[in-house]
Amino acid sequence: MSVSLESGEQVRVLIVDDSAFMRTALARMIASEPDLKVVATAGCAPDALDKIATLDPDVVTLDVAMPGLDGLGTLRCIMDQFPRPVIMVSAATERDAETTFAALSSGAFDYVPKQMSAASLEITHIRADLIAKVRAAAYSRKVHGASPWSRKPVQSAHGEDLPVSTGAAVVAIGVSTGGPKALEEILPKLPADLPVPVLVVQHMPAGFTAPFAQRLNHMCSIKVHEAEPHEALRPGVVYIAPAGLHMRVVPRLSDSKPIVSLVPRPDDALHIPSVDIMMKSVAEVFRNRSVGVIMTGMGSDGGEGMSAIFRQGGYTIGQDEASCAVYGMPRVCAELGVLSRVVPLSQIPTQIVHATRRRGRA
């Protein structure tokens, strides 16, 4: 998805980080783009809040770990006093990952990894991720207002329509920007006795998927964990794809029962793990007994996978534009014409549960 504002319009960004090195590095990355402008930097929460009040930036980047009032506390002040998109800048320690997920639940738009070394490829990757998310945050504010992620989703005209009970055997979910908060809303609504496994690809950096799976497991009735190689798929379990590995479903050699395969290739994929790769494997193994769900996120990952499930006769669900933080991945699937239903985020759990019922079951 191409995210842009009106021609000539600059996105005004405030950078908040206690490290002078990080402030300079982030400012250079952002200022290198003609449509982005760093209006100021701040090294602590009081300075940041003063500059937000004075300068009214479109987007704020905010360090997770700061002395005094930390990133989470500062975020809550921003959302209470000056609601606007905030991108958390986080390290990949388990503690920082947990704080980042709490920040997303408290209204942060997204996050970027903070690690930077002299390796030019690593810096380039962080730069591309940061710039894309700043643009997406600004675009989301322009389209939806200051805090679309905290408002009540608009109900679609056909939101109450339910699928014909298909007795589906698996659910495959693909999600990116805005996904952690979206998954925290829908997965706790799934019953512990859901009769099928659920596979999830959420674009995340290394070090984040295991803490995220643990966080979800504490919130849900259904079991949630980071997927492990060669484990059998079980009903009532959610498998989160680990960062840096593609998750596929393959038949076990001994008895052809479906198991998880985790491999780093293809290593030239835009996202590792890839929604497309996971969903195409699901379509190949489960065919018309597959349910595909595509949710908020930038880009086009999932378009090929949802198409594969749709062509096999599976049931496909797209999150609607009004409830997406970024309407990119679902838009691509809608434009391809491969969505059986388009519904608000709040209605996705009902769609999933109904699609997994056996025909004739009440």
TALIN-V378246 format. One record per residue. N is the residue number from 1. RES is the residue in one letter. BURIAL is # if it has 9 or more other ideal C-beta (glycine too) atoms within 8 Angstrom, else .. D_LAST is the distance of its C-alpha to the last C-alpha in Angstrom with 1 decimal. Layout:
n res burial d_last
N RES BURIAL D_LAST
N RES BURIAL D_LAST
This chain:
n res burial d_last
1 M # 40.5
2 S . 43.9
3 V # 44.1
4 S . 47.1
5 L # 48.5
6 E . 51.0
7 S . 54.1
8 G . 56.7
9 E . 54.5
10 Q . 54.7
11 V # 52.1
12 R # 53.8
13 V # 53.0
14 L # 54.0
15 I # 54.1
16 V # 53.9
17 D # 54.9
18 D . 57.4
19 S . 58.8
20 A . 61.5
21 F . 60.9
22 M # 57.2
23 R # 58.0
24 T . 60.6
25 A # 58.4
26 L # 55.4
27 A # 57.7
28 R . 59.3
29 M # 56.1
30 I # 54.8
31 A # 58.2
32 S . 58.6
33 E . 56.2
34 P . 57.8
35 D # 54.7
36 L # 54.4
37 K # 56.9
38 V # 57.3
39 V # 58.5
40 A # 59.2
41 T # 58.5
42 A # 58.1
43 G # 58.5
44 C # 56.9
45 A # 54.5
46 P . 57.0
47 D # 58.6
48 A # 55.3
49 L # 54.2
50 D # 57.7
51 K # 57.5
52 I # 54.0
53 A # 55.4
54 T . 58.5
55 L # 57.4
56 D . 53.8
57 P # 52.7
58 D # 49.7
59 V # 48.3
60 V # 49.2
61 T # 49.2
62 L # 49.1
63 D # 50.1
64 V # 47.7
65 A # 50.5
66 M # 53.3
67 P . 55.9
68 G . 55.6
69 L # 52.5
70 D # 50.3
71 G # 48.1
72 L # 44.9
73 G # 47.0
74 T # 48.7
75 L # 45.4
76 R # 44.2
77 C # 47.5
78 I # 47.2
79 M # 43.7
80 D . 44.8
81 Q # 48.2
82 F . 48.1
83 P # 44.6
84 R # 44.7
85 P # 43.5
86 V # 44.6
87 I # 44.6
88 M # 45.0
89 V # 47.5
90 S # 46.6
91 A # 48.0
92 A # 45.7
93 T . 46.3
94 E . 43.3
95 R . 44.5
96 D # 44.9
97 A # 41.5
98 E # 39.9
99 T # 41.9
100 T # 41.0
101 F # 37.2
102 A # 38.0
103 A # 40.0
104 L # 37.2
105 S # 34.9
106 S # 37.8
107 G # 38.1
108 A # 40.1
109 F # 39.5
110 D # 40.0
111 Y # 42.4
112 V # 44.9
113 P # 46.5
114 K # 50.0
115 Q . 51.6
116 M . 54.6
117 S . 57.3
118 A . 60.2
119 A . 58.0
120 S . 58.0
121 L . 54.7
122 E # 52.9
123 I # 54.5
124 T . 53.6
125 H . 49.9
126 I # 49.8
127 R # 51.7
128 A . 49.3
129 D # 46.2
130 L # 47.9
131 I # 49.1
132 A # 45.7
133 K # 44.0
134 V # 46.7
135 R # 46.4
136 A # 42.6
137 A # 42.9
138 A # 45.5
139 Y # 43.5
140 S # 40.4
141 R # 42.6
142 K . 44.1
143 V . 40.9
144 H . 38.7
145 G . 41.4
146 A . 42.5
147 S # 39.3
148 P # 36.2
149 W # 34.4
150 S . 34.5
151 R . 33.5
152 K . 30.2
153 P # 28.6
154 V . 28.8
155 Q . 25.5
156 S # 25.3
157 A . 25.0
158 H . 21.8
159 G # 20.5
160 E . 17.3
161 D . 16.3
162 L . 13.3
163 P # 13.4
164 V . 11.7
165 S # 9.4
166 T # 12.4
167 G # 12.0
168 A # 15.1
169 A . 17.5
170 V # 19.5
171 V # 20.1
172 A # 23.7
173 I # 25.1
174 G # 28.6
175 V # 30.5
176 S # 34.1
177 T # 36.0
178 G # 34.0
179 G # 31.5
180 P # 32.0
181 K # 31.2
182 A # 28.2
183 L # 26.8
184 E # 27.5
185 E # 25.4
186 I # 22.2
187 L # 22.2
188 P # 22.2
189 K . 18.9
190 L # 17.1
191 P . 15.6
192 A . 17.8
193 D . 15.1
194 L # 14.5
195 P . 14.3
196 V # 17.0
197 P # 20.6
198 V # 21.8
199 L # 25.4
200 V # 27.4
201 V # 30.8
202 Q # 32.4
203 H # 36.0
204 M . 38.1
205 P . 41.6
206 A . 42.5
207 G # 42.2
208 F # 39.2
209 T # 36.1
210 A # 36.4
211 P # 36.9
212 F # 34.1
213 A # 31.7
214 Q # 32.9
215 R # 32.5
216 L # 28.9
217 N # 28.2
218 H . 29.6
219 M . 27.4
220 C # 24.0
221 S . 21.6
222 I # 21.1
223 K # 24.3
224 V # 26.7
225 H # 29.9
226 E # 32.5
227 A # 31.9
228 E . 34.4
229 P . 35.9
230 H . 34.5
231 E # 31.6
232 A . 28.6
233 L # 25.3
234 R . 22.9
235 P . 19.2
236 G # 19.1
237 V # 22.7
238 V # 24.2
239 Y # 27.4
240 I # 30.0
241 A # 32.7
242 P # 36.2
243 A # 38.8
244 G . 41.2
245 L # 39.1
246 H # 36.8
247 M # 33.4
248 R # 32.3
249 V # 29.8
250 V # 31.7
251 P . 31.3
252 R # 33.0
253 L . 36.1
254 S . 35.6
255 D . 32.1
256 S . 30.8
257 K . 28.0
258 P # 27.7
259 I # 29.8
260 V # 31.3
261 S # 34.7
262 L # 36.8
263 V . 39.9
264 P . 42.3
265 R . 42.9
266 P . 43.2
267 D . 45.2
268 D . 46.0
269 A # 42.5
270 L . 42.5
271 H # 39.9
272 I # 39.6
273 P # 36.7
274 S # 35.6
275 V # 32.2
276 D # 33.1
277 I # 34.1
278 M # 30.9
279 M # 28.6
280 K # 30.7
281 S # 30.4
282 V # 26.6
283 A # 26.6
284 E # 29.1
285 V # 27.3
286 F # 23.6
287 R # 24.2
288 N . 21.2
289 R # 18.8
290 S # 20.3
291 V # 19.4
292 G # 22.6
293 V # 23.2
294 I # 26.7
295 M # 27.9
296 T # 31.2
297 G # 34.4
298 M # 37.7
299 G # 38.5
300 S . 36.7
301 D # 35.3
302 G # 31.8
303 G # 32.7
304 E # 33.4
305 G # 30.4
306 M # 27.9
307 S # 29.7
308 A # 29.3
309 I # 25.5
310 F # 25.3
311 R . 27.7
312 Q # 25.7
313 G . 22.7
314 G # 20.8
315 Y # 19.1
316 T # 21.7
317 I # 21.6
318 G # 24.9
319 Q # 25.8
320 D # 27.6
321 E . 31.3
322 A # 31.3
323 S # 29.5
324 C # 31.4
325 A # 34.6
326 V # 35.8
327 Y . 34.3
328 G # 35.6
329 M # 33.2
330 P # 30.4
331 R # 33.1
332 V # 34.2
333 C # 30.8
334 A # 30.4
335 E . 33.9
336 L # 33.1
337 G . 30.2
338 V # 27.7
339 L # 25.0
340 S . 21.7
341 R # 21.2
342 V # 23.7
343 V # 22.5
344 P # 24.1
345 L # 24.1
346 S . 22.0
347 Q # 19.0
348 I # 19.1
349 P # 17.0
350 T . 14.0
351 Q # 14.7
352 I # 15.0
353 V # 11.8
354 H # 9.7
355 A # 12.1
356 T # 11.7
357 R # 8.1
358 R . 8.6
359 R . 8.5
360 G . 6.4
361 R . 3.8
362 A . 0.0
